[in-house]
Amino acid sequence: MGLFSKISGGLKKTRESFAAKLNDVFKFSKIDDDLYDELEEILVTADVGVNTSTAICDRLRQIVKEEKIKEPDEARRALKRVIRDLLGETPELILNTKPSLILVIGVNGVGKTTTIGKLAYNLKQQGKKVILGAADTFRAAAIEQLQVWADRAGAEIVKHGGGSDPAAVVFDAISAAKSRGSDVVICDTAGRLHNKKNLMDELTKISKVVSRELPGADIETLLVLDASTGQNAVNQAREFAATSAITGIVLTKLDGTAKGGIVLAVKNDLGIPVKLIGVGEGIDDLQSFDADQFTEALFEG
């Protein structure tokens, strides 16, 4: 299955809800306030969020006026351009140094450990040597689960016992990567938000270790969000962004939800790019986000 087919299939539920309603709206005989009101309602329902939905409709009104668009079908095509422009250009993961480091954060249950395993597999397929660091020591089961994914992906793993110091695990993972000539270290980190002070302290300590041990290295801090939770995921992103310099978002479970509009909300409300999306349960179903393909898949049919 090609990349576009995977993304298109992964957005099936969102598209069935979103595109079908759009088609109905743009059957109006004229472009008027009723059309914009219904469009905004559709966007909000797809978890685009109120602020972003309003911004999209305002921009569409502007284009319709500037370009003197009269036909609803032309307005639909203009909407597609508005959404594509809002997404902007998505930077890829920057992993040019040896080793590079990826810190992965997110609350328990969003698919964080699974994402790390799939990302490790993707990088291994690119010929990179990967080491995983089991630094989410707060939840003991996370270590065992990461071991399973390390075995599936063919990656090495560095782990301590449950409850051990996460920063110490990161230190050992970086040391192992240096001594073994690894290309990328992926560290599983904090899986909680209920105590922000503890979270901030933990991430600050990890950051100090990374700065000391990998000066000048490429570092990605990826926040994993469950797309099916819609605006709750946006709120999680806000909370984590207050404690971490997030470089990108990983949106999981897009294939199981009609709330794919969260991609737009994250980009517009938070200014953080979505870099990876999960569009299935297979080990190869974690895909680099592509704004062109996402927009095409959203409007397909």
C-alpha positions as CSV (number, residue, x, y, z in Angstrom):
1,M,0.0,0.0,0.0
2,G,1.4,3.4,-1.0
3,L,1.9,6.3,1.4
4,F,-1.1,8.3,0.1
5,S,-3.3,5.2,0.4
6,K,-2.3,4.7,4.0
7,I,-3.0,8.3,4.9
8,S,-6.3,8.3,2.9
9,G,-7.3,5.1,4.6
10,G,-6.3,6.4,8.0
11,L,-8.5,9.5,7.5
12,K,-11.5,7.5,6.4
13,K,-13.7,8.2,9.4
14,T,-12.8,11.9,9.4
15,R,-13.4,12.2,5.7
16,E,-16.7,10.4,5.8
17,S,-18.0,12.8,8.4
18,F,-16.2,16.0,7.2
19,A,-16.3,15.7,3.4
20,A,-19.8,14.3,3.2
21,K,-21.2,17.3,5.2
22,L,-19.1,19.7,3.2
23,N,-20.5,18.4,-0.1
24,D,-24.0,19.0,1.3
25,V,-23.2,22.5,2.4
26,F,-21.6,23.5,-0.9
27,K,-24.8,22.4,-2.8
28,F,-26.3,25.7,-1.7
29,S,-27.5,27.8,-4.6
30,K,-25.5,30.8,-3.3
31,I,-22.7,31.7,-1.0
32,D,-24.3,33.5,2.0
33,D,-24.1,33.7,5.8
34,D,-26.0,30.4,6.1
35,L,-23.2,28.6,4.2
36,Y,-20.5,30.1,6.4
37,D,-22.5,29.3,9.6
38,E,-22.9,25.6,8.6
39,L,-19.3,25.4,7.5
40,E,-18.1,26.6,10.9
41,E,-20.3,24.1,12.6
42,I,-18.9,21.3,10.5
43,L,-15.3,22.3,11.3
44,V,-16.0,22.5,15.1
45,T,-17.7,19.1,15.0
46,A,-14.5,17.7,13.4
47,D,-12.6,19.1,16.4
48,V,-10.9,21.8,14.4
49,G,-11.7,24.0,17.4
50,V,-13.7,27.3,17.6
51,N,-10.8,29.7,17.2
52,T,-9.3,27.8,14.2
53,S,-12.8,27.2,12.6
54,T,-13.5,31.0,12.8
55,A,-10.1,31.8,11.3
56,I,-10.7,29.4,8.4
57,C,-14.1,30.8,7.7
58,D,-12.9,34.4,7.9
59,R,-10.1,33.7,5.5
60,L,-12.5,31.9,3.1
61,R,-14.8,35.0,3.2
62,Q,-11.9,37.2,2.3
63,I,-10.8,35.0,-0.7
64,V,-14.4,34.8,-1.9
65,K,-14.7,38.5,-1.8
66,E,-11.2,39.2,-3.4
67,E,-11.6,36.7,-6.1
68,K,-15.3,37.4,-6.7
69,I,-16.2,33.8,-6.3
70,K,-19.9,33.1,-7.1
71,E,-20.2,29.4,-7.4
72,P,-20.3,27.2,-4.2
73,D,-18.0,24.6,-5.9
74,E,-15.4,27.3,-6.4
75,A,-15.7,28.2,-2.7
76,R,-15.1,24.6,-1.8
77,R,-11.9,24.6,-3.8
78,A,-10.9,27.8,-2.1
79,L,-11.6,26.2,1.3
80,K,-9.2,23.4,0.4
81,R,-6.5,26.1,-0.3
82,V,-7.2,27.8,3.0
83,I,-6.7,24.6,4.9
84,R,-3.6,23.7,3.0
85,D,-2.1,27.1,3.6
86,L,-3.0,26.9,7.3
87,L,-1.0,23.7,7.7
88,G,2.1,25.4,6.2
89,E,5.3,23.5,5.5
90,T,6.0,20.7,8.0
91,P,9.6,20.2,8.9
92,E,10.9,16.6,9.0
93,L,12.7,15.1,11.9
94,I,16.2,16.5,12.1
95,L,18.5,13.6,13.0
96,N,21.8,14.5,11.3
97,T,24.3,14.1,14.1
98,K,25.6,10.8,15.4
99,P,24.1,10.1,17.8
100,S,20.9,12.2,17.6
101,L,18.3,12.1,20.3
102,I,14.5,11.8,20.4
103,L,12.8,12.5,23.7
104,V,9.2,11.2,23.6
105,I,6.6,12.5,26.1
106,G,2.9,12.1,26.6
107,V,0.4,10.9,29.1
108,N,-0.2,7.2,29.7
109,G,-2.7,5.7,27.2
110,V,-2.0,7.8,24.2
111,G,0.2,5.3,22.4
112,K,3.5,6.6,23.5
113,T,5.4,3.3,23.9
114,T,3.8,2.0,20.6
115,T,4.9,5.1,18.8
116,I,8.5,4.7,20.0
117,G,8.5,1.1,18.8
118,K,7.2,2.0,15.4
119,L,9.6,5.0,15.1
120,A,12.5,2.7,15.9
121,Y,11.3,0.3,13.2
122,N,11.1,3.1,10.7
123,L,14.6,4.3,11.5
124,K,15.9,0.8,11.3
125,Q,14.4,0.4,7.9
126,Q,16.4,3.5,6.9
127,G,19.6,1.7,7.9
128,K,20.1,3.5,11.2
129,K,21.3,1.9,14.4
130,V,18.8,2.7,17.2
131,I,18.9,2.4,21.0
132,L,15.9,2.8,23.1
133,G,16.0,4.3,26.6
134,A,13.3,3.1,29.0
135,A,13.1,6.3,31.0
136,D,9.4,6.2,31.8
137,T,10.2,4.5,35.1
138,F,7.1,5.8,36.9
139,R,4.9,3.1,35.3
140,A,6.7,-0.2,35.6
141,A,4.7,-1.8,32.8
142,A,6.1,0.8,30.4
143,I,9.6,-0.8,30.7
144,E,8.3,-4.3,29.8
145,Q,6.2,-2.9,26.9
146,L,9.2,-1.0,25.5
147,Q,11.3,-4.2,25.7
148,V,8.6,-6.0,23.5
149,W,8.7,-3.2,21.0
150,A,12.5,-3.1,21.0
151,D,12.5,-6.8,20.1
152,R,9.9,-6.3,17.3
153,A,11.8,-3.4,15.8
154,G,15.2,-5.0,16.2
155,A,16.5,-2.2,18.4
156,E,18.7,-2.3,21.4
157,I,17.3,-1.1,24.8
158,V,18.8,0.4,27.9
159,K,16.6,0.0,31.0
160,H,16.8,0.2,34.8
161,G,14.3,-1.1,37.4
162,G,10.9,0.5,38.0
163,G,11.0,3.7,40.0
164,S,14.7,4.4,39.1
165,D,15.9,7.8,38.1
166,P,14.8,8.6,34.6
167,A,17.8,10.9,34.0
168,A,20.1,8.1,34.9
169,V,18.5,5.9,32.2
170,V,18.9,8.7,29.7
171,F,22.5,9.1,30.7
172,D,23.2,5.3,30.2
173,A,21.3,5.2,26.9
174,I,23.4,8.1,25.6
175,S,26.6,6.5,26.8
176,A,25.7,3.2,25.2
177,A,24.9,5.0,21.9
178,K,28.3,6.6,21.9
179,S,30.2,3.4,22.7
180,R,28.3,1.3,20.2
181,G,28.3,3.9,17.4
182,S,24.5,4.2,17.3
183,D,22.8,6.8,15.1
184,V,19.7,7.6,17.2
185,V,18.7,7.3,20.8
186,I,14.9,7.3,21.5
187,C,14.0,7.9,25.1
188,D,10.6,7.2,26.6
189,T,10.0,9.8,29.3
190,A,7.3,11.2,31.6
191,G,3.9,9.5,31.3
192,R,1.9,11.8,33.6
193,L,0.6,15.3,34.0
194,H,-1.1,15.1,37.4
195,N,1.8,16.7,39.2
196,K,3.4,19.4,36.9
197,K,6.1,20.2,39.4
198,N,7.4,16.6,39.4
199,L,7.1,16.5,35.6
200,M,9.0,19.8,35.2
201,D,11.7,18.7,37.6
202,E,12.1,15.4,35.8
203,L,12.3,16.9,32.3
204,T,14.7,19.6,33.6
205,K,17.0,17.0,35.0
206,I,16.9,15.0,31.8
207,S,17.6,18.2,29.8
208,K,20.7,18.9,31.9
209,V,22.0,15.4,31.2
210,V,21.4,15.8,27.5
211,S,23.1,19.2,27.3
212,R,26.1,17.9,29.1
213,E,26.5,14.6,27.3
214,L,25.4,15.6,23.8
215,P,26.4,19.2,23.2
216,G,25.6,20.2,19.6
217,A,23.5,17.1,18.9
218,D,20.2,17.2,17.0
219,I,17.5,16.7,19.6
220,E,13.8,16.2,18.9
221,T,11.2,16.4,21.7
222,L,8.1,14.8,20.4
223,L,4.7,15.0,22.2
224,V,2.4,12.0,21.5
225,L,-1.3,12.9,21.5
226,D,-4.3,10.6,21.0
227,A,-6.3,12.1,18.1
228,S,-9.5,10.5,19.3
229,T,-9.6,12.7,22.4
230,G,-10.0,15.8,20.2
231,Q,-9.8,19.1,22.1
232,N,-8.6,17.3,25.3
233,A,-5.4,16.5,23.3
234,V,-5.0,20.2,22.4
235,N,-5.3,21.0,26.1
236,Q,-2.6,18.3,26.9
237,A,-0.3,19.9,24.4
238,R,-0.8,23.3,26.0
239,E,0.2,21.8,29.4
240,F,3.3,20.0,28.1
241,A,4.4,23.0,26.1
242,A,4.5,25.0,29.3
243,T,7.2,22.5,30.7
244,S,9.0,21.4,27.5
245,A,10.4,22.8,24.3
246,I,8.3,20.6,22.0
247,T,9.7,20.3,18.5
248,G,6.8,18.3,17.0
249,I,3.6,16.4,17.6
250,V,2.8,12.7,17.0
251,L,-0.9,12.2,16.5
252,T,-1.9,8.6,17.1
253,K,-5.1,6.7,16.4
254,L,-6.2,8.9,13.5
255,D,-7.6,5.9,11.8
256,G,-10.1,5.3,14.6
257,T,-11.6,8.7,14.9
258,A,-13.7,11.3,13.0
259,K,-11.7,14.0,14.8
260,G,-8.9,14.4,12.3
261,G,-9.5,18.2,12.4
262,I,-7.3,18.2,15.5
263,V,-4.3,18.5,13.1
264,L,-5.5,22.0,12.2
265,A,-6.2,23.0,15.8
266,V,-2.8,21.9,17.0
267,K,-1.0,23.8,14.2
268,N,-3.1,27.0,14.4
269,D,-3.7,27.2,18.2
270,L,-0.3,26.1,19.4
271,G,2.0,26.7,16.5
272,I,3.6,23.3,16.9
273,P,4.0,21.2,13.8
274,V,2.5,17.7,13.5
275,K,5.5,15.6,12.3
276,L,4.2,12.1,12.5
277,I,0.7,10.4,12.4
278,G,-0.5,7.0,13.3
279,V,-2.9,5.6,10.7
280,G,-3.2,2.0,11.7
281,E,-2.0,-0.7,14.1
282,G,0.7,-2.2,12.0
283,I,4.4,-1.7,12.8
284,D,4.8,0.3,9.6
285,D,1.7,2.5,10.1
286,L,3.5,5.5,11.7
287,Q,3.9,8.0,8.8
288,S,5.6,11.3,8.3
289,F,3.0,14.0,8.2
290,D,2.6,15.5,4.7
291,A,0.4,18.6,4.5
292,D,-0.4,18.1,0.8
293,Q,-1.4,14.5,1.2
294,F,-3.4,15.2,4.3
295,T,-5.4,17.9,2.6
296,E,-6.0,15.8,-0.5
297,A,-7.1,12.8,1.7
298,L,-9.4,15.1,3.7
299,F,-11.3,16.3,0.6
300,E,-11.1,13.1,-1.4
301,G,-14.3,11.9,-2.9
